[in-house]
Amino acid sequence: MIEEREIKIKHILGLLPKKNRIAFESNPDMADNTYPVYKEMLARGLNKKYEFIWFVRHPERFEKDAPENVRFENLIPGTRLGYYRKHIILARAKCLISCNTYFRKYSKRQLTIYLTHGSGIKSVKRLYGDGIKNNCDWFLSQAYEMDSLNLNELGIPINRQAHLGFPRNDVLFSGSKAIDCFVNRNEIEKVVLWLPTYRQMVSGGYSDTGNCLPILHEISDFRFVNEYLKSKHILLLIKLHPVQAKNLSLDDLSNIKLIDDDELQNRNVQLYEILAGCDALITDYSSVYFDYLLTDKPIGLTQDDLEEYKKKRGFLLNYDEWLKGWPINSVKEMIEFLESVKNGTDPYIDERVKSKRASNLYQDANSTKRVVDFIIEKAEL
């Protein structure tokens, strides 16, 4: 009954006349693949003709410094009136651009493009179902080798997958120094960024494995690694996934720092600016792996809960074939990886280069331009 009502509402709203309006979405707010596209559109002056509306979780954070003809609406309205207001605004937009919570398509007169928040490693089929396939005209694919994975996992027809590169990756070629706002360069020689995927969601009681972080399960593990880092003048920055339940405090550790989306926003820094400036990456089943390959810098892969993750969540690709890097299954192996970063040794570079070529069609800083050109053409802006 609810689904039938939703279909009727969608059909009615689709009849509304369209306005010169472009809607944007990302998670975190004003970030990821959508943000560079928005900035490029501003640079081209498209906001002179089109109203830009960002759907965000905290509109009050952005309203004060909004550029001309840009406004902010609540992505998750708290009232029924707010819910209908949101859908009326979206139904009247000419172009809908999202990368996390996809926008519903209300009319054939709209262009909807899903920029995605990364090429999948872990299965997301049960989270998205057919929603992206049924509502998005175009879907960004990182490489032709990814097309069949997107088709099998999300049902996205190959002829609706656009190969333009991911806009967020452009900054990886910029030589950004934004990471220095977290680093005392008088004491730190190397910075390693740890980006684990989520294992428990903030809401809904969803859990893929029993630990917030892999490898370091006890505070004694953190203290041991911290002492090593301190002796080697290395800083370990840990950025938890946006939906990860945050039950971790590391305030008393000198060389391990936990950062979050609020801190990045307060410093006006994008996560990928930090990624561009670090000396190595530690990750696991996160799509950031494919992006960071573009830097040719070392990658450590935590794998101690690999089998548990396979059983509970599953993967949409062959993990061993696609992911190449320094395996980390214990605290000892984490220290060995950090030692290799300190010493500048990188025994997995050749394997990573092969993976980079397979997973990144474009290896340049022009993805944002290609995406905006594509949107302008397809939406006839």
N, C-alpha and C positions, 0 to 999 in steps of 0.2 A: 504493500500500500504506500509506504514512504517513497519507494523508488518510483512508482507511477506518478506520485505527486511532484517529485523532483523533476521528472521528465516534462510534465505539463508546465511547471514554472519555467524551466529552461526554454521550452518552445515559445511561451508567451514573451519572455524577456528578449528572445532572439528577434522578435518583430519590432523592437524599439529602434528608432533611427540612430544611426551611428554618429559619433562626434569625432572631431580631430583630437583623438586621445590615445596615448600609449600607456599601458600598465606594466609595472615591473614587480618582480618578487625574487627573493633569495633568502637563504638561511646560512649564516646570520644575516641580519638586516643590512641591506646595501653592501653586499659582498659577493664573493664567488664569481661565477661566470657572468652574471647579470650586470654587476657593477661596472666593469670596464666598457661594456656595451652602452650603458647609460651615459658614462663620461664621454665616450666618443660621440654619441648623439648630441650631447650638450655642446661639445667642441664644434660640431658641424652646424649648430644653430637650429636644430630641429624643434627645440622647445619654443621657438618664435611662432611656429605654425601649429604645433601639437601640444596639448596639455599632457604633462608627464605626471603620472600618479604612481607612487611607490606604496605597495601594501607591505607594511612592516608590523612587527610585534610591539614596538615602542615609538609611536609617531612623535611623541613629545620630545624625543631626543634630537630630532632632525628638523622640526618645523621652523626654529628660529633662524637658521642659516640657509633656508631653502632658496635655490636660484629662481630666477624669473620663470613663472608658469609651471612650477613644480610643487606638488603638494603630497601629503602623506595621509594614508588611511590605515585603519586597523585591520591587519590580516586576519585576526581572530576576534571578531566582535563579541562583546559580552551580552548583547541583547538581541531579541528577535528583530527589532527595528534596524539595528546595526547590521544584522545578517542580510536583510533584504536590501539595505542601502548598498552594501558591498556588491551584491550581485547585479544591481541596476547599473552601478558605475562600470563594472566589468562588461556587462552586456552591451553597453554603448561605446566601448572602446574599439578602435580600428585595429589595434595590434596588441597582443598579450605576450609578454616575454617573461619566462620563469625558469628556475633551475632547481627548485626543491619541491615545493608544493605546487604541482602543475595547475594552471588556470583552466577552468572549464571553457569549452568552446560553445558559444551560444548561437552562432549564426555563420553561414557560409561566407558572409561578407566580412568576417574577421580573419586575421592571420594569427595563429597561435604557434609559437615556437618554444620548444623545451630545450634549454641550453645544457641541461643535466648538471649534476654536481660531481661528475667523474665517471670514468669507465668502470663498470662493475667488476668486482672480484667475488664478493659475497652475494648470495642470492637475495633478490628483493621482490621476487614474484608475488609472494604472499602479502607484501606491503602495498604494492601498487596495482596488482591485478591487471585489468585491461584499461585502467583509467588514462594512462598516458596515450596509449594507442587510440582510444576513442575520442580524445579531446585535443590532441596536438597535431598540427599539420606537418611540422618538421621537428626532427630530433637530431641533436648534434652527435655524430659518431667520430671518435678520435682517429680511427683508421679503418680501412676496408676489412682488415682482419677481425675487427670488432663487430661488423655488421650482423653476422650470423648469431653472435651472442646476444645482441640487442633484440634480434628477431625471436630467438628461442625463449629468452627470459621475459621480455615485455611485449612481444607480439608486434614490434614496430616493423612495418614493411620496409624492405631494403630501399625501395624507391622513394621513401620519405625520410631517409637518413642523409643528412648533409655533412660533408667532409670539409670542414673549414678551420679546424683547430679549436682549442679551448681558449677563450679570451683571457682567462685568469693566468694562463701560462706565459703570456707576453712578458710579464714582469720578471720572469726567471732569466731573461736575457738582458736585463736592465742594469745589472751591477748595483742594485738597491742597497743602501746602507741603513735602512730602517731598523735592522736588527740591533744597531748600536745603542738604541734607546734602552735596551735591556742588558747591556754589556759594559762592564768596566774594563776597557782595553789595557789598562795598566796592570791588570791582574789576569786577564783571560787571553789565551792564545788561540783556542779553538772553541767553536760553538756547535753543539750537536742538537738538532731538533727532533723530538720524539712525538710522533703523531699516531697514536693508537686509534683503531676504529672503536666504535662503542660496543660494549658488552652488556650493559644494562641501560634501558631507556629511562629518561627522566620521569616519564609517566607511563602508565599502562601495565607496569609490572613485567615488562618484557625483558628477558635475559637470555643471552647466547652462551655465556660461560659464567662461572661463579666469581670471577675476579674483576675488579675495576681496571687494573693494569696487569699485563702479563709479566712474568719473570720476577719482578720485585713485589712479593706478596706480604712481606713483613716490614715493619719500620726499621728493623735491624739490617735488612737488605739495602734500604735506601741510605742508611748511615754508612754502610760499608762502601757502597759505590760513591757516595759523596766524598769520603776521605780520599779515595783514589783520584777522583776528579780534581779535588783541591790540590793534590800533590803534582798533578800534571797540567794545571792551569787550563782546565777544560770546563765549560759551562754546559749543563744539560738543561735545555728548555723543554718542558712537557706541556703540550697543548691538547687537552682532552677534546673528544668529539663534541659538537654542539648538543647532541641529544644524550650524551653519556650522563648517568646519574653521578653527581659530584660528591663523593664521600672521602675525599683525600685532602690532607693538609700537610704541607711541607715547609712551613714558614721558618723553621729553625735550621734549615739546611743551607749552607753557604753557596754550594755549586750546583744545586738542583733547584730550578725555579718553575713553578706552575703558573702558566698564563691562561687567560680565558678570553672569550669574545668581548666582554665588557671592558677589559683592560686594553684590548686592541682598539676598540672604538674610542675609548677615552684618549688614546694617544694618536688617533686618526691614522692608524696603520692597518693595512690589509695583511691577512695571514700569509699570502703568497709573497709579499715583500720580505717577510721574515724567512720564508723558505728560500728565497733567492740569496739571502746573505749568510745562511748557515754553511758549515763545512761538511756536514754529513747528516743523513736522515736515518732515524729508526722508525720503522712502521711494521705493519703486519698484513692485514687483509683490507687495507684502505686504498682507494683509487689514487691517492696522492703518489703511490709508488710509480705509476705510469707517467705522471707529470714530472716527478723529480728525475726520472731517467734523462730528461732533456739537459740536465746540468752536468752529466757525466761525473758526478760526485758519489762517494761511497754510500751504500745503503745497507743497513743492518735489518734483518727480518726476524722478529720474535715469533717463535713457533711452538712454544711450550703447551699451548692449548689448541693446537691445530686439529687434532683428532676430535676433541670435544666440540670445536666450532663446526667441523664437517658434519657431525651428527645432528647438532641442534639447528644450525642455520643452513649449512651447505654452501657450495661454491657454484658459480655459473661457468667456470672455466677450469682447465686442468692446472691446479696450483703449481705443481712441480715444473710444468712446461713453460709457464708464463713468468713466474716470479724468480728472479735471479739476484742473489745478494748474499751477504754474510749471515749464515744461520745463527740465531741466538736462542738457545734452549735452556740456558742457566745463567746465573749471575757471573760465573766464571767466563762463559762465552761472551757476555756483554762487556766485561772488562777487556777481553781479547780484541773485540771490535773497536772499543774506544782507544786501545793502545795502537791499533793499526791506523786510526784516524790521526792520532798524535804524531805517528812516525811517517805518515804519508804513503803507506803501503796500501795497495788496492788490488788484491788478487782476482776480484770478480769483474773488473772493468770490461773485459772482452765479452763476457756473457751478457752483461747489462746492455752493451751497445747493440747486440743482436736483438734483445728484447725491445730496446728503444726504437729500432727501425721497424719492428713489427707492430708496435702499439702507437706510434706517433707519425701520422702521415706528414704533418708539417712540423718542422723543427726550426721555427723562426719566431720573430716577435710581431707578426702581422695578422694573427688570428682575429683580433678585435675588428680590425679594418675589414677583413673578409666577411665576418658575421654581419656587421652593420650594412655593408654593401648588399649582402644577400637579403636582409630584412627590407631594406629600402626597395629593392627590386620586387620581391614577392608581395609586399604589402602595398606597393605603389605609393610610397610616401612622398 
